[in-house]
């Protein structure tokens, strides 16, 4: 383990691949950055389980890419902004008027650009910004190096809408600033109208910089543009005119329609309510200064005149003309490629990684190889919940969220990845984090180093002292069980399912989920339901699955969106009126709130969670039904099930699902077993509690339980659900010689048989 100068564990070698899902014969690119090592060794390995040490559950696969490579430091340039390419019309500017609506969220956080065509190093061009003192400022710089700054001298309030305008007349040197709050408070002093005179030559609009909103741009040492003076907050309806407009003319710019009288003067009349699902920025002026939103700021945001009458941006886009920018938004880390990997055409489906080694430092960059052709013999499909991996990428719960010591009931076990991420905010956030301004992270991309999607990673708030695996590392326990028990399987990812749908699932008699398949797009859920209706078999080997609705971006790969709406376990809440996702125009939130509870698909749904210790199951009457005889073959009638495991010492833990007929569990569902004796850290989830009552913990509420369930589906299919995330951690106890393994194996063997249920 690598340690820093203070003796704390850290990471010095990091990387990512250009994709997670690949097929034999594909070519993958890998991007690597070093915080110390000058060279590293790369090797392709096939994983057969979680990796506790080099060589454990991994096997080197010969490949031309297996060799030494030079290391280098690569930077991440976070921060979202909108960019308008430089043009002759922009370079000819001298006099101008800028106007826009702004909703700043961190006005006291230092200089933040609202609109800029600005060279910070030379202080040349113009910069309309929030100043270091929290007031509106206009900074101007001419071609001779002279500068001037005009301030409104009135501090902006956080989370309030302002109409902001600035004008400059080159002939007279007159400058005006308007700062008009749209809400009025008795004791607030945030309104300003300033007139000043400056002495400057021709402004340096030919500074080679683009016109930008929410940041200024400089060239970084890696010759890539980097956002500086990054703004947190919303911007709506920016306007740019080629002369200093009169106050009554400026007022005409506030409306959504381009004023006919001012058309000849306007070279920018941007409407952010257009092309919301894209990265495009549309200009309605004759200059057609179209632009691009960089690093995926949040769109479909309420604008300044949203009044609550319409809460769906697709029905009233004019009320959703704002974009919310954040200083640490990130879509693609944008690193240069360090090496490529060509996958052999006969490479079996499975989970693989490029293992990078430099002294004590080991980095494994995982990817998933799906089958090249449909299987010729019955085999299982292990469907990896990569949307859930993406949701949790680089989460910082133990530092920023509620799942620290208080929420999990134990000391957080901070590892090298946790400490590194706390120091490097530019590596992006997860759906479980908030931005610097307190707004929720609703967009997550895999095109960056994903430090917690790694073999051997333990999550700081899972299990005693943070020793438990979570998500990918937990799913490697299922992989190890499949390998050691000799079951034939193929691998597919959520992205494959979203893209291919039912055609992917229909190749297999049985689909196994991961331990925590929480996030699904409409296409994914439709495919799973269609599969079951056609006689497919599903083994749901986890809990809190099929819970949140997400959307994939229609243009960009590897990125998903979430809106945490009216219910559920939420680390943040979407603002009222912002429940509809910008990527697809679909209502977000819980599938339960959309009328498709998990119980309708899997027979069980989320009821409780706790992150200290796990428990066990006791058989229920349904386990003695003749329909379930195959499941309990070789298991005694009084046998305690799963009182062991590497996740809190039991098979029933972390997040728990149970049967609920009222929420769609089929009437013939058999409750096979239920957990018991959970701690007071386990609590009912919000959607299960309709009033504030005290008896909601594992020690005083019988509803805090995991239930094993089984039911048959039309056309000879069936569903088996474990009701617990910790189930996977018990499978390999004592080398798989245990009743959790036996029970799961009984189900899988029967589900692979062609005999209809």
C-alpha positions, 0 to 999 in steps of 0.5 A: 500500500502506498502512503503519503508524507504523513503516513496515510494510505493514498493512491498514486496510479489511476486510470480508466477505460473508454468503455466498460462493456466490450466484445471479443475482437474490440479495441479498448483505450486506457488513460492513466495518470501518475502521482509519483511512479515514473513507469508501470507494468500493465497486464490483462487479467481475468477476475474470478472473484474479489481480489484480496492480494495479487494473484488471488482470484485473478489470472494473467491473460497473454496479450501484446499490451502486457508490458511496461509503460512510461507514466505521466501526470494527467489533470482533470479540468472540472467545472461546467460552462457554456461556450460560444466559439470566437467569431469575427463579429465578437472580435469587432465588438467595442461598445456592448450591452450584456444582460441575463438572469442569474440565480447565484448559489455561492455568491460569497465564494470568490470571483465567479464569471457570469459572462466572459470573453476574457484573458485572465493572465493578460486581464484583457477583454471583458468579464461580467462576474460576481466579485471577490466581495460578492458584488456584481462587477464588470472588468474590462481590459484594452489592447494596451494592458489597461484595465478598469473594474466597476462594482455594483457595491451591493452584495448578491443574495444566494438563491435569489433571481436577479436581472443583471445588465452591463453596458459599455460605450467605447466612445464616451467610456461610460459604463452602467451596471444594473442589479435588479432582484426579482424578489424584495425583502424588507431588510435586504440591500441587494438592488443597485444601479451604477454609472461610471466612466472609465478611460480605456483604449480599444478593448481586447476582444481579439484575445483569442478567447471564446465567449463563455457563460459561467466560467472564463477559459484559460489554456492548461499545461496539457494544452486543453482548455480549463474553466476558471472563475467557475460559477455556481448557480443558474443562468437564463436568457443571456443577451449581447448587443453591439452598442450601449443600449438605453435603459428602456431598450435593456428592459426589452431584452427581458422577454422571451422574444427577440425585439424587432427594433433591436434585431440589428444590434443583437449578436446574441439572444440565447434561449436555454429552453431549446434543445434541453436534452442536448448539449447545444446552446441555441442563439435566436439572433441573426448572428447565429452564435450557437454554442455548446454546454461543456461538462454537462451542467444541469438543464431543465431547471426552473427559470425566473418566471416559473410559477408552479402551474406547470411542473413538466418542462416538456409541456412548458419549456419556456418556464425551464430556460435556466441552466444550473452550472457547478464548479465541479461538474464533470463529464469526461476527464479527457485524458490522453490515451496511454495504451490500447488493448485488442481483445482476442476474438476467442476471449470468453465472456467474463470480468477482466481488468488491466492491472497496473503495477508500480512498486507497491501501488496496484491499480486495476481498471475493470471492464466487462466482456460480453459473449460474441455469439448467443450460447449454444448450450443453456447458461446463465446471464450474470447481469452486472448493475453498472448503472448502480456502479455509476450512481455510486462512483467516487462517493464521499459519504463518510466525509460529506454525507449522512452515512458516516459514523452516525448513520452507519452505527460504527467508525468509518473505515477510511481507505486510500480511495476515500482519503484521495477523493476527499483531497481531489474534488475534481474527480467528480461526485456520485448521486450520493453527494451534493455540489459545493452549493448544496444542490444534488448531483444528478448526473454521473459519468464513467469517463473518469477514474472510478476509484470505488469500482475496483476489486478489493475495495471496501466501502467505509460505511459498510459493515463494522469499521468499513470492512464490507464490500459494496456494489462491484466488489460485492458482485465479485463474490457472486462471480467467485461462487459461479466459478467455484461451483462450476456454473457456465455463465456470460456477462452483460452490463446495464448499458447492454441491456438498455441498448439491446433490451429483450433481444439480449435477455432472450438468449438465456434461460436465467438471468442473475442480478448483482447484489444491488441493482438499484437504478434502471432506465425505462428500457431496462425495466421494460426488457426485464418485465418482457423477459419474465412474461415470455417464460424467462427466469430471474434470480434477484441476488440482492436488495433495494433493486429496481428502485430509482428511474434513471435516463441515459443521455441521447447523444453522449455515451457513459452518462446517466441522470437521476432526479431524487423526487418526492419519496425514498431514501434520498441524500438530497431532494430535487427542487419542486418543479424539477422532477422531470429528467432533462435527458429524456423528458421522463418523470424521475424518482422512485419506480414505486411512485411511477406505478411500477414498484419492485414487487411487481417484477421481483416479488419483493421491494425495499423496506429497511436498511442498516449498515452495522451488522447482518443477521440470518434467516428462519424458514417460513411456512412457504418453504415447506410448500411442495412448489419450493421443495427443490429450493431446500433440497439438502437443508434441514427444516430447522436449519438457520440460514446464513448466520455467517458471511463477510458482510457483517457476519450474516446473509441478511443485512445492509438493505432489506426487501420484503413481499408486499401484495399491496405493492404488486407481489403476485398472489401466489408468491411464497415467502420462504424465509425471513430474517430476524433480530436486526439492530436499532441501526436498521430503520424502515425506509421513508416510503414505508412510514407514513407518519412520525412514529418511534417504532421503526427500528430492527429492535421494535418493528417486525417489518424490518426484515429480509424475505426470501421469495419465490413465484412462477411467471407465465409461460413456464418462468419463475423468480427467486429473490433473496431480499438482502444485499449481504446474501452475496457475501455469504455464498463463499463462506467455508469455500462454498460449503454452506446452506446459502450456497446450497440453496442458491445452487439448487435454484440455479440448477433448476432454473437452467433446466428447460422443464417449465414451472 
